[in-house]
Amino acid sequence: MCESHCEDAMGETECKTCANCSHFRPHYAKNAKGEYTPLLYGHCVTPRIKKRFVDCKACSYWEERNG
């Protein structure tokens, strides 16, 4: 797994990780009940597709995920 990168902004902790980046697409697994469960990894679509873990330190392309 990766180390997360957190910065203190205005008294709040903001962690810039792949999980909260708009370019990150999480992967899911379907369980026996037919429900989808998020996995601890996914892929990044910028600038090219590459495997990333949710807690990876954000790269220079990081953009805040809306919603």
PyMOL commands that set and color helices and strands:
alter all, ss='L'
color gray80, all
select helices_A, chain A and resi 18-20
alter helices_A, ss='H'
color red, helices_A
select strands_A, chain A and resi 6-9+12-15+24-30+36-44+50-53
alter strands_A, ss='S'
color yellow, strands_A
deselect
rebuild
show_as cartoon
